[in-house]
Amino acid sequence: LLSLPGGDLRGADAEVEATVSAFEFGPDDAETVGFVSKMVALPTESLPAEHRGLAGGEETAYLAFGRIFAGTLSVGQTVHVLSPSYDPSDPGRGRKEGKVAGLFLMKGRDVDALPAAGAGNMVAIAGLGEAIHRSATLSSTPTMRPLEPMTYQSAPILRKAVEPKNPADLQRLARGLELLYKADPFVEIESSKEGEHIVCAAGEVHMESCIKELRESFARCEILTSPPLVTFRETVRATSLEHKGCKTQNGMCQFEVRTSFVPDDVAKLISSESHRLGLMVSAMGEGRGVPEVARALKAAAADPSSRLDAASVWSLGPEYVGPNLLCAGRVSVRSESGEEASSTIGSPAVSQRLGISAAVEEEEAPSKGEEGLAGHLESISAVLEDGIKSAFQMVAAAGPMCDEPLFGVVVTVDVTVDASKLSEYADGGPAAANFGPLSGQVISACRESIRAAVMASSPRLVEAYLRCEILTTSAGLAGTYASIGSRQGYVAKEDMREGSDIFLILAYLPLADSFGFVDELRKRSSGISSATLSFSHWSCNDEDPYFVPKTEEEREEHGEVSQLKNRSRRLLDGVRKRKGLLVEEKLVASATKQRTLAKKV
């Protein structure tokens, strides 16, 4: 209960050990410990008359709902509010103090005031609304580790952008979203780069409840909502051996990019271990590895059809913890006389942290005749490494198809440097003065090179799939299967309960086609079938969104010019339209000249 990732009771300070070892988890403990799981919004009128002033004149009172695990909590007591990231060795961070203004026992619609509450009671606490962000640990002493935050089996799957009908109510909406975030432990609030406020909910019913609470309780203004926002990922399904990319603006550096992909299972594993990978790549996690990811990368590299070098992984992305891999490449300098010097660009830092490869102590010394070129190369190696990593992170966060994150893509960047331009740049000539800083040129050229290489490697969309558990009878089977088929879903398992006419069906539906599925299922099955949806996994859509009929058989099937876009292209165009990106479509497919009715003589 008291363990946290990165914190172990055995390694805690002696004071913390003494505090925890003294607990008997009863009302007679000297110190008080409790956990607040969420904030609850109640009408002020439901509070006892003598406590309605705690709402500060508002129509809604916000109380912290939680459980007391040790000691006794009393009205007027000052407690330490500990965030999940609080560390007792640094009591100045992640800790606030609050005074308990009231304790209440919630019994359905009735709320009873309490003078004190002992261990084992679940109570609502007034006066801590400003100190608690969402959930927190309450303690009467700062020498205490926070309890583990609540975890959920699924993540929010439905996203909608909200905005006030009257622009003057924007501040009220922002305040309402903050209160909704505190009151609902499952909802997530995001802000897009376009400035939109996005509400993420568990499903359509949950979203309707959130919007209703925003309008009636939290924001108290008219709210407009967008159609459901569906997120995708981008990946590749072919290997680009050597894609010749762009040159920097001064013509000094030429980029060549190789792309490949890792199996979907490996990409899902890396995504699920993002927190541990973040600790590993940071200073906090020095020396720690993630053995599950290391074994998966080794197995993927051992596949004969794979071109992944698990011992050369330089960085992950996006945000340095994502499921995309940047591998160390080569940088070479070529002179007009034919001399050439080359070295490795980037270090396999991730592979070393994972324990896949050993740490490299020294670079190989340049061979005879290459010392001059190698010296010039060393002067720009740091700029090239920083630029390539930045460009990779940018492309991993916004891919070339529709600005969605990449998924399971492996990138290796090689650089060829023109020796004459390099000497001119080192001497401060036109290559250095006329084209701006080299770092910006490297980021721009490398980013466009990676984007072009991804587009040349059979790009595909990756869709989110929902796990759908359906409970029905034999009378509703026909309508159930028809509903699943109309939503591009598939049935994974069907079981029948012994001794009954009840069927339990497990199916998977793409998120983009799941909106309104429950209502359609009830209509087609005459109310017999009921479904429960939750996020399951990401799966690649094997349809080529850029398919054009080329062979004779394809022309016979699809025509000279494919008139009907496949499903993958329709999804792609929908995302590009929503983001304001260019969409290739005909505004007028066929038209005739308007006939002039007037007769001019």
C-alpha positions, 0 to 999 in steps of 0.5 A: 500500500505504501510502495511507489515506483522509485520508492521502497520502504526499506530505503526510506529515511529512519523517520519514515520507517519509525512512523509507518512501523508505529501504525496499527491502522486503528483510530487510536494511532498517534498520527492520522493518514487518509486517502482522497480518491476524488472531489464530490460536487453537492448542492449547497442546500443538501448540507446541514444548515449550520455548514452551508457557509462553507460553500462561500455563497456558491450554489455548489459545494465541493468536498473531498471524498476519501477514507481514513486508514489510521488515526482520527481526523477531526474538524479544525485539524491541520493536515499535510496534503501529499501529492503522488510525487511527494518525497519525504526527503524533500518536504518542500515539494509536492506538499501543501497544508490544509485545515479541515473545515468540516466532516460529513457522512454521506448517506445517499441524499442525506449528509450528516455532519461529524465532529471527528472520524476514525480509521475505517470511515469513508467521509467527505471533507470540506476545506481542502478543495484548493489544496487537492489537485485530484487525489492526494494522501492526507497525513498529520506528519510530513514524514510519510510516503504518499499512498499509491494513486488509483489506477483504472483498467481502461483509458478514456476513448471518446474525445470532443472539443468544447467551446462556449456559445458566447465567447465572453464565457471562455473563462467560465468554461475554463473554470468549469473544466477544472472543476469537472477534472477534479470531480470526475476521476476518470475524465481527462482534459486536454488542450490542442495546439490549436487552442481547443479544450478537449474533453476525454471520456469513457464513452458516449453516455459518460460524455453526455453526462460530462457535458450536462454537468458542465452546462448545469453545474460547473461552467453554467453557460451554453456549450458547443461540442464538436463531432467525436475526435478520433486519434490515429497512428502512422506506421510503415509496412516496407523497408526503405534501404537507402532513401536519398533525402534533402541537403542543408541550405548551404549544401554541406550535408546530404541526408540518407534515411533508412526506415523499417518497422518493429512488430506491433507487439513490440511497439505496444510493449514499449508504449505500455512501459513508457513510465519505466522507460522515462525513468530509465532515460532520465538521471533518476533511472540511471543504471536501471533497465526494462528487461521485458523491452530488452528481450522483445527488441532482441527477439525482433532483431533475431528475425531474419526478415527484420533489419533492426539492430537492437544494439544501436538504438540511440533514442525513442520517440516521441517524447523520448519514451514512445514506440519509435526507434532512432538508431545510430548511423554513419557520418562521412566526409568526402573531399574532391580528391577522393579522400574520405573519413567516416565515424558513427553519429549518435551513441546507442544510449538506449541499448546500453541502458537496456543492457543490450549492448556494452558501453563504448569507452572510446571512439575509433581513432581516425586512420592515417590520411584521415586526421584532417578530415576527421578534425573538421568532422568533429567540429560539427558532430555535436550539431548534427547529433542534436539536429537529428534527434530533434528532427526525429522527435518532431516527425515521431510526434507528427507524421507525414500522412496526417500529423498523427504520431508514428507507431513502431517505425525504426529510423536510421540517418546517415550523413554525407558532408562535403569537405569543401563546404565544411572547410568553408564553414569552419573558416567563416565563409559564405557557407556559414554567413549566408544561410543562418545557423547550421543547427536550424538547417540540419533540423529542417533538412533531416525532418523533411528527409525522414518524412519523405522516407516514411512516405516511400515505405508503404505508409499505413494508418494504425487504428484504435480498437475497442473491446466489445463484450456483448450479452445476448440470447439466441433471439438477438444473435442475428441483429448482434452479428449484423451490427458488428459487421456493419461497423467493420468489427470482427468476433473473437469468441462466442460462449454459451452459458450452460443451462441457459439461452444466454450468449457472451460474445467478445468482439473488437470494433474500430474506434472510428466506426463505434459511435452509435453502436450501442443504440444500433445494437439495441434497435437491431436486437429489439433491446435484447443485446447489451454491450460494454466497450473499453479500449483494447489495442492499436491495429494496423489498417492494411489498406493502402490509402494511396492505392492507384490501379496500375496492372490490367487486373486492377484496372478491370476491378477498379477502373482506369481511375479509382472513383471510390476511395477505400476506407483508409483514404476516407479516414485519412482525408477526414483527419486532414480536413479536421486539421486544416491540411491539404486534401486532394479532392474534386469539388465538382465531379461532373457538371453541365453548362447552365442554360441561358433562358433569356433570348438575346436578339 
